[in-house]
Amino acid sequence: ERVVFAGSGPLLYLVAYQYAKAGAKVLAVLDSSPLSAQTRALPALLGQPATLAKGVYYRGWLTAHGIPVHQGVELDSIQGQQRVSSAQWRDGQQLKRLDCDAVAFAHALRSETQLADLLGCDFSWSPLNRAWLPTRDAEGRSSVEGVYLAGDGAGIMGADAAEMAGELAALTLLSDTGHQVDPNRSGELRRKLVGIQRFRHGLEMAFPFPEHWAATAPDEMTVCRCEEISAGDIRQTVAEGHWEINRVKAMCRVGMGRCQGRMCGLAATELVAHASGRDIASVGRLRGQAPIKPLPFGVEIEP
């Protein structure tokens, strides 16, 4: 497979590296974040030198093996009928094209918050994550008694932070139920998580989300693949007077498919916010729906 990787975020380089190591022909990495943004973020990223070194290594390995990395460019379009045939991107005013068999595209990571939603947890807008996340205190307690939150489902911070937050939430649960725990260990975990949070801020600075994306997305672009809803369909729904995301969902069916908005919900929200002239936080969030993970009817569950 001849693969083009596009978008932004630290995993862009990691996955491209893994594909190349596995034998795929990686044609290019198209990073929408400019090199200047990553340079400005360097002081915050130096707080986790081992993690930073991994990222530098992945990028250096790609370059050393002849895989071009383009900074500050934007994926323009993907061509193909039954399968991908080529990808076009913009480098300033110049439009470039590569013949390829596949395109991998993403802007960082997003939390899966449906479980917390169905359990009734309160949510608040997180400017850092550009998403609605379940609220929790420093020890992992949610707004619902007996429900504790940890890991990427409560906010993307990486594997190490997820492990620490899980341990901290477990210690909190034990303490809340009358068991004796080591307060020094809880304090140590909180301090480490604060340090990782600073690194997380650095990542968002280094790999910013392209906020102008919704303004340039063409009407014919498919946003919701499950229901075949285009950007133009969403804009038309907004033009009819609907701007709250669940209302938009009810009127045009965006996010009603099998993925329940996991693939399209955030893109739809960006489009609604831009088309309605509202701040993205005021558009609201798609409410979680069961099942959390769709299963075929033929699956047998062991008792």
Backbone hydrogen bonds, N-H to C=O, Kabsch-Sander energy under -0.5 kcal/mol:
donor,donor_aa,acceptor,acceptor_aa,energy
3,V,1,E,-0.7
3,V,25,K,-2.3
4,V,102,A,-2.0
5,F,28,A,-2.4
6,A,104,A,-3.0
7,G,30,L,-1.7
8,S,106,A,-2.0
12,L,9,G,-1.4
13,Y,9,G,-0.5
13,Y,10,P,-0.7
14,L,10,P,-1.3
15,V,11,L,-2.8
16,A,12,L,-1.4
17,Y,13,Y,-2.2
18,Q,14,L,-2.4
19,Y,15,V,-2.8
20,A,16,A,-2.3
21,K,17,Y,-2.5
22,A,18,Q,-1.7
23,G,19,Y,-0.5
23,G,20,A,-1.1
24,A,19,Y,-2.2
25,K,1,E,-2.0
26,V,24,A,-1.0
27,L,3,V,-2.7
27,L,25,K,-0.7
28,A,3,V,-0.8
29,V,68,P,-2.3
30,L,5,F,-3.5
31,D,29,V,-0.8
31,D,70,H,-2.8
32,S,7,G,-2.9
32,S,30,L,-0.6
37,A,34,P,-0.9
38,Q,34,P,-1.2
39,T,35,L,-2.0
40,R,36,S,-2.1
41,A,37,A,-1.4
42,L,39,T,-1.0
44,A,41,A,-0.6
45,L,41,A,-2.0
46,L,42,L,-1.9
47,G,44,A,-1.2
48,Q,45,L,-1.7
52,L,48,Q,-2.4
53,A,49,P,-2.4
54,K,50,A,-1.5
55,G,51,T,-1.7
56,V,52,L,-2.3
57,Y,53,A,-2.3
58,Y,54,K,-2.6
59,R,55,G,-2.0
60,G,56,V,-2.5
61,W,57,Y,-2.9
62,L,58,Y,-2.0
63,T,59,R,-2.2
64,A,60,G,-2.6
65,H,61,W,-1.5
66,G,63,T,-1.7
67,I,62,L,-2.6
70,H,29,V,-3.0
70,H,68,P,-0.5
71,Q,69,V,-0.5
72,G,31,D,-1.0
72,G,33,S,-1.2
73,V,31,D,-1.7
74,E,90,R,-2.1
76,D,88,Q,-2.9
77,S,88,Q,-1.7
79,Q,86,S,-2.7
81,Q,83,R,-0.7
84,V,101,D,-0.5
85,S,79,Q,-2.9
86,S,79,Q,-1.3
87,A,98,L,-2.4
88,Q,77,S,-3.0
89,W,96,K,-2.2
90,R,74,E,-3.1
91,D,94,Q,-3.0
92,G,90,R,-0.6
94,Q,91,D,-1.7
96,K,89,W,-3.1
96,K,94,Q,-0.5
98,L,87,A,-2.4
100,C,85,S,-1.5
101,D,2,R,-2.7
102,A,2,R,-1.6
104,A,4,V,-2.8
105,F,103,V,-0.5
106,A,6,A,-1.6
108,A,8,S,-2.4
108,A,106,A,-0.6
113,T,111,S,-0.8
117,D,113,T,-2.1
118,L,114,Q,-2.7
119,L,115,L,-1.5
120,G,117,D,-1.6
121,C,116,A,-2.4
124,S,133,L,-2.4
126,S,131,A,-2.8
130,R,126,S,-1.4
131,A,126,S,-1.5
133,L,124,S,-2.5
135,T,122,D,-2.5
137,D,141,R,-1.9
140,G,137,D,-1.6
142,S,147,V,-2.2
145,E,143,S,-0.5
147,V,144,V,-2.1
148,Y,146,G,-0.5
149,L,140,G,-3.0
154,A,151,G,-1.9
155,G,152,D,-0.8
162,A,158,G,-2.1
163,E,159,A,-2.1
164,M,160,D,-2.1
165,A,161,A,-3.1
166,G,162,A,-2.1
167,E,163,E,-2.0
168,L,164,M,-2.7
169,A,165,A,-2.6
170,A,166,G,-2.0
171,L,167,E,-2.4
172,T,168,L,-2.3
173,L,169,A,-2.5
174,L,170,A,-2.4
175,S,171,L,-2.4
176,D,172,T,-2.9
177,T,173,L,-1.3
178,G,175,S,-1.6
179,H,174,L,-2.8
185,R,182,D,-0.5
186,S,182,D,-1.5
187,G,183,P,-2.3
188,E,184,N,-2.3
189,L,185,R,-2.3
190,R,186,S,-2.1
191,R,187,G,-2.1
192,K,188,E,-2.1
193,L,189,L,-2.2
194,V,190,R,-1.9
195,G,191,R,-1.7
196,I,192,K,-2.0
197,Q,193,L,-2.1
198,R,194,V,-1.5
199,F,195,G,-1.5
200,R,196,I,-2.4
201,H,197,Q,-2.0
202,G,198,R,-1.7
203,L,199,F,-2.0
204,E,200,R,-1.8
205,M,201,H,-1.8
206,A,202,G,-2.3
207,F,203,L,-2.7
211,E,209,F,-1.4
213,W,210,P,-2.2
215,A,212,H,-0.8
216,T,212,H,-1.0
216,T,213,W,-0.9
217,A,213,W,-1.3
221,M,218,P,-1.6
223,V,229,I,-2.7
224,C,229,I,-2.1
225,R,223,V,-0.8
228,E,224,C,-0.9
229,I,224,C,-1.9
231,A,221,M,-2.3
232,G,219,D,-2.7
234,I,230,S,-1.7
235,R,231,A,-2.4
236,Q,232,G,-2.3
237,T,233,D,-1.9
238,V,234,I,-2.1
239,A,235,R,-2.3
240,E,236,Q,-1.1
241,G,238,V,-2.0
242,H,237,T,-1.5
243,W,241,G,-0.5
245,I,283,V,-2.3
247,R,244,E,-0.7
248,V,244,E,-2.4
249,K,245,I,-2.3
250,A,246,N,-2.0
251,M,247,R,-1.9
252,C,248,V,-2.4
253,R,249,K,-2.2
256,M,253,R,-1.8
260,Q,257,G,-1.5
262,R,259,C,-1.7
265,G,261,G,-2.3
268,A,264,C,-2.8
269,T,265,G,-2.2
270,E,266,L,-2.1
271,L,267,A,-2.1
272,V,268,A,-2.6
273,A,269,T,-2.5
274,H,270,E,-2.1
275,A,271,L,-2.8
276,S,272,V,-2.2
277,G,273,A,-0.8
277,G,274,H,-0.6
278,R,273,A,-1.9
282,S,279,D,-1.2
283,V,279,D,-0.6
283,V,280,I,-0.9
284,G,281,A,-0.8
299,V,296,P,-1.7
302,E,300,E,-0.5
